[in-house]
Amino acid sequence: MGPAELIGLSFGHRTDRDAEHWLRHAVRPLGLPGLVACTHLVRRPFPHVAVSLATGGEPPTGLPVTAAELREAAGHAAAEHAARRSGRAVIYPGVERLTGTLTVGEVIALSAIERVTGLGGPPPEPGTGLETRDFVRPQWMDGLLTLVTVPVAGGRVAPFEVPDPTPCCADH
């Protein structure tokens, strides 16, 4: 995955969900080959979610320009992605194939995910079933696009991040 072009953008999205919505509706339709689009939690100038886009070719055109006050956040997102240090991948090669239950080995073979780890335990074996929940968001960790998993019923694993998390304090 050696992207030819990498850019950071920041539009002040307050949540990952807002940033994902923007990526799906503004970036995915561009059909950029080899696209890896990530979200990044940033602190400056206020807490929000910036995005980074790595393409296998020409830089995308027709996207909005980051406002001057958010350029530092956009630059941070691009730098973290370029260093493969952080970033939560939303769009990446093979993501559309990660549906239903696959083995860990299939997830790695079918997508840009390079490593699958187990939260608080050993990594799952290649033959272990992985329930994708049709929601697979790997992260850049130690230079590798890494999916963090947790154990679920039947000796299988599932992505640590769930599609519709319960908001904190939702019951009061």
VENRA-V354022 format. One line per field, one symbol per residue. ss: DSSP state (a for helix, b for strand, c for the rest). phi: phi as a letter, one per 20 degrees, with the letter a starting at -180 (. if undefined). psi: psi as a letter, one per 30 degrees, with the letter a starting at -180 (. if undefined). A space follows every 50 residues. Layout:
ss = ???
phi = ???
psi = ???
//
This chain:
ss = ccccbbbbbbbbbccaaaaaaaaaaaaaaacccccbbbbbbbcccccbbb bbbbbccccccccccccaaaaaaaaaaaaaaacccccbbbbcccaaaccc bbbaaaaaaaccccbbbbccbcccccccbbbcccccccbbbccbbbbbbb bbaaabbbbccccccccccccc
phi = .dffcbcdcbcmgecggfffgfffeddgffmffmfcdcdbfcddfbfade cccddebfffdnefeffgfdffffffgffffgeldbpdfddagngfeecm dcegffgffecffdbcddfmbffffgeffcefllbccfcfblncfddecc fcgmmecbgffefcfffgmfeb
psi = iikekklkkkggkfleeeeeeeeefeeeffhkkgkjkllkklfkflkajl lkkklgblkklgllkklefgeeeeeeeeeeeefhelkjkeklkfeffilb klleeeeeefafkfkklkjgalkllefkkjjfghjjillkkhgkjkkkll kllgglllkekleikkkkgfg.
//
